[in-house]
Amino acid sequence: MHRRKSLSFLCAVLGATWGAGAASAQDAGEAHEHHHEHGADAKGDHDHPAPEKSSDYVVSSARYEAPKISLIDQNNRKVRIDQLLSEDRPTLVQFIFTSCTTICPVMGAVFGGAQNDIAAVAPNYRMVSISIDPEYDTPEKLREFAAKQNARPDWVFLTGAADDITKVTKSFDALNQGDNKMYHQPFTFIRWRKDGEWVRIRGLLSVADLVSEFSSARKVETP
């Protein structure tokens, strides 16, 4: 499955850091640069709302197998990522980092804003946000990010050793350009059942389109 959905991009949500050419660059498969600094200047204003409309986004499907490694959740507990993602429940996955000031807070806001509607479609859903900046993203930082999105218990935030994070990102074919988090692309992965394919979405979604794609994911056939 490979399809494309086109809607006008709400540039004002992201501000000047993206610029008017962000949607066209994404459609061409180019990465988006994030200016990421640690320390006081890295905090910035991360309280971006979920966009009312989606950017142009591309949907495909594939099979991914998570590595058998342990990560750390926002409550400082070890979590085997392969076991977490083998639960027989509808699952949504994103790769983010908390000091990002562009797409990551928007992606988080979309997950946060979709929780009620996702639960109405599938009460046993699971959301997973995996940090690609484990050196900065401690469990405490993940808890702060989760609190901003009013995350429910079914939403898990993960960090871990840098090598392990790379293995997980690679297993989802979501490595950044040059293996650099500054060139992070907005990926959302959805799988309806543990033996099914993952729906891979590249682009920023509105809450409504995320819920629509989530609902559609149950129709993805297994070979």
C-alpha positions as CSV (number, residue, x, y, z in Angstrom):
1,M,0.0,0.0,0.0
2,H,1.3,3.4,-0.9
3,R,-0.8,6.5,-1.2
4,R,-0.6,10.2,-0.7
5,K,-2.9,12.6,1.0
6,S,-2.6,16.3,0.2
7,L,-4.1,19.1,2.4
8,S,-2.9,22.7,2.8
9,F,-0.2,23.1,5.5
10,L,-0.8,25.3,8.5
11,C,2.5,27.0,8.5
12,A,1.6,29.3,11.4
13,V,1.6,26.4,13.8
14,L,5.2,25.8,13.3
15,G,6.4,29.4,13.0
16,A,9.3,30.8,11.1
17,T,11.6,27.9,11.9
18,W,9.9,25.9,9.2
19,G,9.0,28.5,6.6
20,A,6.6,28.3,3.8
21,G,8.7,25.6,1.9
22,A,8.4,23.0,4.6
23,A,5.6,21.0,3.1
24,S,7.2,20.9,-0.4
25,A,10.5,19.8,1.1
26,Q,8.8,17.0,3.0
27,D,6.9,15.9,-0.1
28,A,10.2,15.6,-1.9
29,G,11.5,13.3,0.8
30,E,13.9,15.9,2.3
31,A,14.6,16.0,6.0
32,H,13.7,19.0,8.2
33,E,16.4,20.7,10.2
34,H,15.9,21.2,13.9
35,H,18.1,23.7,15.7
36,H,18.6,21.8,18.9
37,E,20.6,23.1,21.9
38,H,21.0,21.8,25.4
39,G,20.7,23.9,28.5
40,A,18.5,26.9,29.2
41,D,18.2,28.0,25.6
42,A,16.9,24.6,24.6
43,K,13.6,25.0,26.6
44,G,12.1,27.5,24.3
45,D,8.3,27.5,23.7
46,H,7.3,23.9,23.1
47,D,3.6,24.5,23.6
48,H,2.5,24.2,20.0
49,P,-1.1,23.2,19.4
50,A,-2.1,20.4,17.2
51,P,-2.6,21.6,13.6
52,E,-6.2,22.0,12.3
53,K,-5.1,20.6,9.0
54,S,-2.5,18.1,7.9
55,S,0.5,18.7,5.9
56,D,1.0,16.7,2.7
57,Y,1.6,13.2,3.9
58,V,2.5,9.9,2.4
59,V,1.1,6.6,3.6
60,S,2.7,3.2,3.0
61,S,2.8,-0.2,4.9
62,A,5.6,-2.5,5.8
63,R,6.6,-5.1,8.4
64,Y,9.0,-4.1,11.1
65,E,10.5,-6.2,13.9
66,A,11.7,-4.5,17.0
67,P,15.0,-5.6,18.5
68,K,15.0,-7.6,21.7
69,I,16.4,-4.9,23.9
70,S,15.3,-3.0,27.0
71,L,14.6,0.7,27.1
72,I,13.6,2.9,30.0
73,D,10.1,4.5,30.4
74,Q,9.1,7.9,31.8
75,N,8.7,6.2,35.3
76,N,12.3,4.9,35.1
77,R,11.2,1.3,34.6
78,K,12.8,-1.2,32.1
79,V,10.6,-2.0,29.2
80,R,11.4,-4.7,26.6
81,I,10.5,-2.9,23.4
82,D,9.9,-6.1,21.4
83,Q,7.5,-7.3,24.1
84,L,5.7,-4.0,24.3
85,L,5.2,-3.9,20.6
86,S,4.1,-7.5,20.4
87,E,1.0,-6.8,22.6
88,D,-2.1,-7.8,20.7
89,R,-3.6,-4.3,20.7
90,P,-3.8,-1.4,18.3
91,T,-0.5,0.5,18.6
92,L,0.7,3.9,17.5
93,V,4.4,4.8,17.5
94,Q,6.3,8.1,17.1
95,F,10.0,9.1,17.3
96,I,10.5,12.5,19.1
97,F,12.9,14.4,21.3
98,T,11.7,16.7,24.0
99,S,14.0,19.7,23.3
100,C,12.8,19.9,19.7
101,T,11.1,23.2,19.1
102,T,9.4,22.4,15.7
103,I,7.7,19.2,14.7
104,C,8.0,17.1,17.9
105,P,5.8,19.2,20.2
106,V,3.3,19.3,17.4
107,M,3.4,15.5,17.0
108,G,3.0,15.2,20.8
109,A,0.0,17.6,20.7
110,V,-1.6,15.5,18.0
111,F,-1.2,12.3,20.0
112,G,-2.5,14.1,23.1
113,G,-5.4,15.6,21.3
114,A,-6.4,12.3,19.7
115,Q,-6.5,10.3,22.9
116,N,-10.3,10.5,23.4
117,D,-11.2,9.7,19.8
118,I,-8.6,6.9,19.6
119,A,-10.0,5.4,22.8
120,A,-13.5,5.6,21.3
121,V,-12.3,3.5,18.3
122,A,-10.2,1.1,20.3
123,P,-10.3,1.3,24.1
124,N,-7.3,-1.0,24.4
125,Y,-5.0,1.1,22.3
126,R,-1.3,1.8,23.0
127,M,0.7,4.9,22.2
128,V,4.5,4.8,22.3
129,S,6.8,7.8,21.9
130,I,10.5,7.0,21.6
131,S,13.2,9.6,22.2
132,I,15.9,9.9,19.6
133,D,17.9,12.1,22.0
134,P,18.5,9.8,25.0
135,E,21.5,11.8,26.3
136,Y,19.1,14.7,27.1
137,D,15.8,12.9,27.4
138,T,15.9,11.4,30.9
139,P,12.8,9.8,32.4
140,E,12.1,13.1,34.1
141,K,12.2,15.0,30.8
142,L,9.9,12.5,29.3
143,R,7.5,12.9,32.3
144,E,7.5,16.7,31.7
145,F,6.7,16.2,28.0
146,A,4.0,13.7,28.8
147,A,2.4,16.1,31.4
148,K,2.2,18.8,28.7
149,Q,0.1,16.5,26.6
150,N,-2.1,15.1,29.4
151,A,-0.8,11.7,28.5
152,R,-2.9,8.8,29.8
153,P,-1.4,5.5,31.2
154,D,-1.7,3.8,27.9
155,W,0.8,6.3,26.4
156,V,4.4,5.1,27.1
157,F,7.5,7.3,26.6
158,L,10.8,5.6,26.2
159,T,14.5,6.5,26.3
160,G,17.6,4.4,26.7
161,A,21.2,3.8,25.6
162,A,22.1,5.6,22.4
163,D,23.1,2.4,20.6
164,D,19.8,0.8,21.6
165,I,17.7,3.8,20.4
166,T,19.6,3.6,17.1
167,K,18.7,-0.1,16.8
168,V,15.0,0.6,17.4
169,T,14.9,3.6,15.0
170,K,16.7,1.5,12.3
171,S,14.3,-1.4,12.8
172,F,11.5,1.0,11.8
173,D,13.4,2.4,8.8
174,A,13.3,5.8,10.5
175,L,16.9,6.7,10.8
176,N,17.6,10.4,10.4
177,Q,19.6,11.8,7.5
178,G,23.2,11.2,8.3
179,D,22.1,9.6,11.6
180,N,21.6,13.1,12.9
181,K,18.6,14.1,15.1
182,M,18.8,17.6,13.6
183,Y,17.3,16.1,10.5
184,H,14.4,14.3,12.1
185,Q,11.3,13.6,9.9
186,P,7.8,13.3,11.2
187,F,6.9,9.6,11.1
188,T,3.9,8.0,12.7
189,F,3.5,4.2,12.7
190,I,0.2,2.4,13.3
191,R,-0.5,-1.3,13.6
192,W,-4.0,-2.7,14.4
193,R,-2.9,-6.2,15.5
194,K,0.4,-7.8,16.4
195,D,0.6,-10.1,13.3
196,G,-0.3,-7.3,11.0
197,E,1.7,-4.8,8.9
198,W,2.6,-1.3,10.2
199,V,1.1,1.6,8.4
200,R,3.9,4.2,8.0
201,I,2.9,7.8,7.7
202,R,5.4,10.5,6.7
203,G,4.2,14.0,7.4
204,L,2.4,16.0,10.1
205,L,-1.2,15.0,10.7
206,S,-4.1,16.8,12.2
207,V,-6.0,15.0,15.1
208,A,-8.9,14.2,12.7
209,D,-6.6,12.7,10.1
210,L,-4.6,10.7,12.7
211,V,-7.9,9.2,14.0
212,S,-9.0,8.5,10.4
213,E,-5.7,6.8,9.6
214,F,-5.9,4.8,12.8
215,S,-9.4,3.6,12.0
216,S,-8.3,2.7,8.5
217,A,-5.4,0.7,9.8
218,R,-7.6,-2.2,10.8
219,K,-8.3,-2.8,7.1
220,V,-4.7,-3.4,6.2
221,E,-4.5,-7.0,5.1
222,T,-1.8,-9.4,6.2
223,P,-0.1,-11.4,3.4
